[in-house]
């Protein structure tokens, strides 16, 4: 399994990253507990799936920016500041999931 720490070094502006697989956190760089966030994310995800079908990405902006990338049974969650490059983040997330898929073959 790839290490989520790669986002901290490859994408300027990233403050924290977690990877969930089958509704369980398997990697995290967060020092704080993200369980409350994950419960809220689960509710939002289910509501969006019910209304629109497949969810690929959710972005939330405020004092902090939160990005959630969905791939098969995984969710990659990223917290970033206002300097984060969204195109670079999107590319790195795609590369990350592609490498995971390749390593599972």
KADA-V814277 format. One record per backbone hydrogen bond with DSSP energy under -1.0 kcal/mol. NH is the residue of the N-H (numbers start at 1). CO is the residue of the C=O. If there is no record, write none. Layout:
nh=NH co=CO
nh=NH co=CO
This chain:
nh=6 co=3
nh=7 co=4
nh=9 co=5
nh=10 co=6
nh=11 co=7
nh=14 co=11
nh=15 co=79
nh=16 co=79
nh=18 co=77
nh=19 co=27
nh=20 co=75
nh=21 co=24
nh=22 co=73
nh=26 co=19
nh=27 co=19
nh=29 co=17
nh=38 co=34
nh=39 co=35
nh=40 co=36
nh=41 co=37
nh=42 co=38
nh=43 co=39
nh=44 co=40
nh=45 co=41
nh=46 co=42
nh=47 co=43
nh=48 co=44
nh=49 co=45
nh=50 co=46
nh=51 co=47
nh=52 co=48
nh=53 co=49
nh=58 co=68
nh=60 co=66
nh=65 co=80
nh=66 co=60
nh=67 co=78
nh=68 co=58
nh=69 co=76
nh=70 co=56
nh=71 co=74
nh=74 co=71
nh=75 co=20
nh=76 co=69
nh=77 co=18
nh=78 co=67
nh=79 co=16
nh=80 co=65
nh=81 co=13
nh=84 co=81
nh=89 co=85
nh=90 co=86
nh=91 co=87
nh=92 co=88
nh=93 co=89
nh=94 co=90
nh=95 co=91
nh=96 co=92
nh=97 co=93
nh=98 co=94
nh=99 co=95
nh=100 co=96
nh=101 co=97
nh=102 co=98
nh=103 co=99
nh=104 co=100
